[in-house]
Amino acid sequence: MTDTRWLSEEEHVAWVRFTAVLELLPSALDLQLETDAGLSHFEYFTLAMLSEAPDHTLRTSALAARTNATLPRLSRVVSRLEAAGYAERSTCAEDRRATNVSLTEAGRQKLVRSAPGHVGAVRRFVVDQLTPEQIHELSAISAAMLRQLDPEGRMHATGNPPQDPSGSAPD
């Protein structure tokens, strides 16, 4: 039997605070996007991942990896985005067994219209609360945790900085 390495007081406080952020931030982002754009955060994130892909198209499995979604969850979200005219599915030309998901022009426009409010919320809840040094630390801390949580690097969280929906500046 192994000995449990209990958290120190400082580690415990940090963990409780981090857990509170994990609980509160998704709801706050969802509320802003639902109110301002009629999208959930996950729908927005799905559109954003498609906007960053070559030709604004990804195989369903690649989109699931980039959004950290199960295929059934992604399928439900893509169905909603299709019904709204923001995305479309097609058979993959390279592998007829696979399905591609593409961002439509209406989806790109929705993303462009939704981005300013979302970026404002990200600034309000996270970025503007931190110093430039803390932003750098947050990035390094997140990267360290992602190395453990996503050792295969499936998430799109590493690599090139994302662009805004118009394709010109980082988010």
C-alpha positions in Angstrom: 0.0 0.0 0.0 1.4 3.4 -1.0 1.4 6.4 1.2 -0.9 9.2 0.2 0.9 12.5 -0.5 -1.7 14.9 1.0 -1.9 18.5 -0.3 -0.1 21.1 1.7 -2.2 24.1 2.8 -1.0 26.2 -0.1 -1.6 23.4 -2.6 -5.1 22.8 -1.1 -6.0 26.5 -1.5 -4.7 26.6 -5.0 -6.6 23.4 -5.9 -9.9 24.7 -4.4 -9.6 28.0 -6.3 -8.7 26.2 -9.6 -11.7 23.9 -9.2 -13.9 26.9 -8.7 -12.6 28.4 -11.9 -13.2 25.1 -13.7 -16.8 25.2 -12.5 -17.6 28.9 -13.0 -15.8 29.8 -16.2 -17.6 27.4 -18.6 -21.0 28.6 -17.4 -20.0 32.3 -17.7 -18.7 31.8 -21.3 -21.9 29.8 -22.2 -24.1 32.5 -20.8 -22.4 35.3 -22.8 -22.5 33.3 -26.0 -26.1 32.1 -25.6 -27.2 35.7 -24.7 -25.3 37.5 -27.4 -25.0 35.0 -30.2 -27.5 32.1 -29.6 -24.5 29.6 -29.4 -23.2 27.5 -26.7 -19.4 27.8 -26.0 -18.9 24.3 -27.5 -20.8 25.3 -30.7 -18.6 28.5 -30.9 -15.5 26.4 -30.3 -16.5 23.9 -33.0 -17.0 26.7 -35.5 -13.6 28.3 -34.4 -11.8 25.0 -34.9 -13.3 24.6 -38.4 -12.3 28.2 -39.2 -8.7 27.5 -38.4 -8.5 24.3 -40.5 -7.3 24.2 -44.1 -10.2 24.9 -46.4 -12.3 25.3 -43.2 -12.9 21.5 -43.3 -11.9 18.7 -40.9 -12.7 15.0 -40.7 -15.2 14.3 -38.0 -12.6 12.4 -36.0 -10.1 15.2 -36.3 -12.7 17.8 -35.2 -13.6 15.6 -32.2 -9.9 15.5 -31.2 -9.5 19.3 -31.6 -12.6 19.9 -29.5 -12.0 17.1 -27.1 -15.5 15.7 -27.8 -16.8 12.2 -28.1 -18.2 11.4 -31.6 -21.8 11.2 -30.4 -21.6 14.7 -28.7 -19.9 16.2 -31.7 -22.5 14.6 -34.0 -25.3 16.3 -32.0 -23.6 19.6 -32.1 -22.8 19.4 -35.8 -26.5 18.5 -36.4 -27.5 21.7 -34.7 -24.9 23.7 -36.6 -26.1 22.1 -39.9 -29.7 22.9 -39.1 -28.7 26.6 -38.5 -26.7 26.6 -41.8 -23.4 27.1 -40.1 -21.7 23.8 -41.0 -22.2 21.0 -43.5 -21.2 17.3 -43.7 -19.8 15.6 -46.7 -18.2 12.3 -47.6 -14.4 12.5 -47.4 -12.9 12.3 -50.9 -9.7 10.5 -49.6 -11.7 7.9 -47.6 -15.3 7.4 -48.5 -15.9 5.8 -45.1 -15.1 9.1 -43.4 -17.1 12.2 -43.0 -15.9 15.8 -43.3 -17.4 18.8 -41.6 -17.0 22.1 -43.2 -17.7 25.7 -42.1 -20.2 27.4 -44.4 -20.1 31.0 -45.3 -23.0 31.6 -42.9 -21.0 29.8 -40.2 -18.0 32.0 -40.9 -20.1 35.1 -40.7 -21.8 33.9 -37.4 -18.3 33.3 -36.0 -17.1 36.8 -37.1 -20.2 38.4 -35.5 -19.9 36.3 -32.3 -16.1 36.7 -31.8 -16.0 40.3 -30.4 -18.4 39.5 -27.5 -16.7 36.2 -26.8 -13.2 37.9 -26.8 -14.7 40.5 -24.5 -15.9 37.8 -22.1 -12.5 36.1 -22.2 -10.8 39.4 -21.4 -13.3 40.2 -18.6 -13.1 36.8 -16.9 -9.5 35.9 -17.5 -7.0 38.0 -19.4 -7.7 41.4 -17.9 -7.6 39.9 -14.4 -3.9 38.9 -14.9 -0.7 40.7 -15.4 1.4 40.0 -18.6 3.7 37.8 -16.4 0.7 35.9 -15.1 -0.6 35.3 -18.6 2.8 33.8 -19.5 2.7 31.7 -16.3 -0.9 30.6 -17.1 0.2 29.5 -20.6 3.1 27.6 -19.2 1.0 26.0 -16.4 -1.7 25.0 -18.9 0.9 23.5 -21.2 2.4 21.5 -18.4 -1.0 20.1 -17.4 -1.9 19.4 -21.0 1.3 17.3 -21.4 -0.1 15.0 -18.7 -3.8 15.2 -19.7 -3.2 15.0 -23.5 0.1 13.2 -24.0 -0.7 12.4 -27.6 -1.3 16.1 -28.3 -4.8 15.6 -29.8 -6.1 18.9 -28.6 -5.3 21.9 -30.8 -4.2 23.8 -27.7 -0.5 23.7 -28.8 1.0 24.9 -32.0 0.3 28.1 -33.9 -1.6 30.9 -32.1 -5.3 31.0 -33.3 -6.4 33.8 -35.6 -9.6 35.8 -35.3 -12.5 34.7 -37.5 -11.5 37.2 -40.2 -8.1 35.5 -40.4 -6.0 38.5 -39.4 -5.1 38.7 -35.7 -4.6 36.4 -32.7 -7.4 35.8 -30.2 
